[in-house]
Amino acid sequence: MKTVLGSEGKLSRKQITRLGGLIAFTCGRTPYPVILEDLTSNDFIRDTPIGFEITDCGKKELNRLTAMAGLRPEHYADTTACG
């Protein structure tokens, strides 16, 4: 799948990176440390005593970015992590 960057109104590089991190997390993988830092510092993922969990803000961001990319939750997860 090709994602268009820049002036054509699709996702920026930062948004693609953030989307990849959120999808990785939703699929049970740990994003790269730099991406994980972005997700935690922007309150999309929260560190809890039992591990990381996605926040409501993270769910909204995931839905927003997947919609902008033309994806639906069924494309990247067996169960809908966003409700």
C-alpha positions, 0 to 999 in steps of 0.5 A, spaced: 500 500 500 502 506 498 501 512 502 502 519 499 505 524 503 506 532 503 501 537 499 496 532 497 492 532 503 494 525 506 498 523 512 505 527 514 511 523 515 510 524 523 503 522 522 505 515 519 510 514 524 505 515 529 500 511 526 505 505 525 506 505 532 499 505 534 497 499 530 504 496 532 501 497 539 494 495 538 497 488 535 501 486 541 508 489 539 512 494 542 513 500 538 521 502 537 523 506 543 523 513 539 516 512 537 514 509 544 516 516 547 512 520 542 506 516 544 507 516 551 509 524 551 502 525 547 498 521 552 496 516 547 499 510 551 500 510 558 505 506 562 501 502 568 504 497 573 502 491 569 505 494 562 502 499 557 495 501 555 492 505 550 488 511 552 482 514 550 486 520 547 490 514 543 484 511 541 481 517 538 488 518 534 488 511 532 481 512 529 483 519 526 489 517 523 486 510 520 480 514 517 485 519 514 489 513 511 483 510 508 484 504 513 478 501 517 480 497 524 478 490 521 485 491 516 490 491 522 487 488 528 482 481 529 478 485 534 477 493 534 481 496 539 477 502 539 470 500 541 
